[in-house]
Amino acid sequence: MPPPNDQLAASQAAIRAADEVGAETDPQATLHLKLAREQLDQAKKLMEAEDNESATRLLQRAEADAELALAIAKARSTQAEAQEALKQVEQLKQAGVK
């Protein structure tokens, strides 16, 4: 089996995307991001040992964990934005604006 270079790139991209949306600010997202990074490191070692089949599976798991971290971070952000919008609507109602 050839080295899973495409899967490696996809996993790295997913981890970067989770970093960029601030996954480190949410404890649950941080956990999944940490798992993704650990799996990525392990997969690189497996690739060096030419165990490409195991590396591929581990990289797929790393990508999935990173994508989950990304989704959690985005959901938290969206939830916070919605709460802020509701707060502003309530303030406008109290001020007499309809």
Contacts in CASP RR format, 6 or more apart in sequence:
PFRMAT RR
TARGET T0000
AUTHOR 0000-0000-0000
METHOD contacts of the structure
MODEL  1
MPPPNDQLAASQAAIRAADEVGAETDPQATLHLKLAREQLDQAKKLMEAE
DNESATRLLQRAEADAELALAIAKARSTQAEAQEALKQVEQLKQAGVK
1 52 0 8 1.000
1 53 0 8 1.000
1 56 0 8 1.000
2 52 0 8 1.000
3 47 0 8 1.000
3 52 0 8 1.000
3 55 0 8 1.000
4 43 0 8 1.000
4 47 0 8 1.000
4 52 0 8 1.000
4 55 0 8 1.000
4 56 0 8 1.000
4 59 0 8 1.000
7 56 0 8 1.000
7 59 0 8 1.000
7 60 0 8 1.000
7 63 0 8 1.000
8 40 0 8 1.000
8 43 0 8 1.000
8 44 0 8 1.000
8 47 0 8 1.000
8 59 0 8 1.000
10 59 0 8 1.000
10 63 0 8 1.000
11 36 0 8 1.000
11 39 0 8 1.000
11 40 0 8 1.000
11 43 0 8 1.000
11 59 0 8 1.000
11 60 0 8 1.000
11 62 0 8 1.000
11 63 0 8 1.000
11 66 0 8 1.000
12 40 0 8 1.000
14 36 0 8 1.000
14 62 0 8 1.000
14 63 0 8 1.000
14 66 0 8 1.000
14 67 0 8 1.000
14 70 0 8 1.000
15 33 0 8 1.000
15 36 0 8 1.000
15 37 0 8 1.000
15 40 0 8 1.000
15 62 0 8 1.000
15 66 0 8 1.000
17 66 0 8 1.000
17 70 0 8 1.000
18 29 0 8 1.000
18 32 0 8 1.000
18 33 0 8 1.000
18 36 0 8 1.000
18 66 0 8 1.000
18 67 0 8 1.000
18 69 0 8 1.000
18 70 0 8 1.000
18 73 0 8 1.000
19 33 0 8 1.000
21 70 0 8 1.000
21 73 0 8 1.000
21 74 0 8 1.000
21 77 0 8 1.000
22 29 0 8 1.000
22 73 0 8 1.000
23 29 0 8 1.000
23 30 0 8 1.000
23 32 0 8 1.000
23 33 0 8 1.000
23 69 0 8 1.000
23 70 0 8 1.000
23 72 0 8 1.000
23 73 0 8 1.000
24 30 0 8 1.000
24 33 0 8 1.000
25 73 0 8 1.000
25 76 0 8 1.000
26 72 0 8 1.000
26 73 0 8 1.000
26 76 0 8 1.000
28 72 0 8 1.000
29 68 0 8 1.000
29 69 0 8 1.000
29 70 0 8 1.000
29 72 0 8 1.000
29 73 0 8 1.000
29 76 0 8 1.000
30 69 0 8 1.000
31 69 0 8 1.000
32 65 0 8 1.000
32 66 0 8 1.000
32 68 0 8 1.000
32 69 0 8 1.000
32 72 0 8 1.000
33 65 0 8 1.000
33 66 0 8 1.000
33 69 0 8 1.000
35 62 0 8 1.000
35 65 0 8 1.000
36 61 0 8 1.000
36 62 0 8 1.000
36 63 0 8 1.000
36 65 0 8 1.000
36 66 0 8 1.000
36 69 0 8 1.000
37 62 0 8 1.000
39 58 0 8 1.000
39 59 0 8 1.000
39 61 0 8 1.000
39 62 0 8 1.000
39 65 0 8 1.000
40 58 0 8 1.000
40 59 0 8 1.000
40 62 0 8 1.000
42 58 0 8 1.000
43 54 0 8 1.000
43 55 0 8 1.000
43 56 0 8 1.000
43 58 0 8 1.000
43 59 0 8 1.000
43 62 0 8 1.000
44 55 0 8 1.000
46 52 0 8 1.000
46 54 0 8 1.000
46 55 0 8 1.000
46 58 0 8 1.000
47 55 0 8 1.000
END
